[in-house]
């Protein structure tokens, strides 16, 4: 069996009605999907969301905070929480849930045999 997975994804966040803007104005984020080994430090009951954002956000386009460009996860986590917290949550959630089986797909696979 061959399994393939994305290494990165260019993502247009929903944050702050971003998707309603023209393409030229939209915030666009390049996200990195982590390997099992890379994700290990962020796993567990107490998620290190700041560390995770620093690791998964490779590039940000068209985002400024207090007139300064925000171009990386490192820069994003230094922004005022009240302003950009929703964006951070959206990006973290996108990565954390990316590889989970959708409930509908899981239900459809229950009870199926590999032999027909």
N, C-alpha and C positions, 0 to 999 in steps of 0.2 A: 504494500500500500504506500502510495506517495501522498504526503500531506504538504500543502503549501500554506503559507501565511504571509500577511502583509508585514513589511518591516517599518514602513512609514505611511502616513496618510495625510493628504492635504484636506483640511476640514474648515468649513465655514460655520462658525458658531451661531447659535440662535440668540445669544446674549444681546440684550439692549436693542432688539429689533434689527440686528445686523443683517439678516437675510433679506430685509425689505429695502436695503440700500442698493444703489447701483453696484455692479461688479467692481468698478474702479474705487468705490468707497468702502467696500466690505473689508472687515477684519478677516484675514485668512491665516490659519495656523497649520504648520507642519508638525504632526505628532509622530513620535517614535513608539512603536510597539516593543515592549520589553520582553526579553527572554525569561524563562523561568528563573534562572540564576540572577538576572538583573532585578527582577521583581521581588525576590525573597526579602530584602531589607524593608520593604514597604508592606509586606503581608502581616497578618495578625489582627488582633482586636483593636490596637491603637495605630491607625494609619498615619504615616508621616506624609501628609498631603503636600507640605511645602517641598520636601525632598522629592516627592513624586513629580510635582510640576516642574521642578528644575531639570529632572531627568527626561520627561516625556515631551516637553515643548522645545522643539528644535529651532523653529523660526516663527515669528509673528510678523505679518505685514499689515500696514495701515492702522496701527494703534499708537496713540500718543496719550501720555498722562502728564498733566501739568506742563504741556508744550514740549515734553521730551519723548522721543520715540521709545517704544517698548518692543523689543525685537526677539527676546529670548525668554525662556522660563525663569532664568535667574533674575531678569529685570521685572518680570511680571509679579513675582512674589515680593518685590520691594515696593509695589504700589499700594496706595491706600486701600485697606481692606474693604471699607464700605463702598468703594467705587467699583473695584474689579473682583470682588469675592465671587460673584455669580459666574463670571467667566472661568475662574479657577475651578469651581465646583463642576461646571459643565465639562471642561476638558478632562478632569480627573475621572468623572463618571463615564465619559466616553471610552476612555482607555480601560477602566476597571471592568466594564460590562461588555467590552468588544468581543471577547471570545466565549462568552457564556451561551449555552444553547437556549434558544427562545423556547418558552414554555410550550407553545403550540408544536414546535418541531419535536420536542421531547415526548409529548403525548402521542404524536404520530409514529414515533419509533418504538413505543412500548409494545411488547408482545410480538414483535416481528422477528422472524427467524431468518438466518442467513441462507437457509436452503429453501428453495421454492418447489 
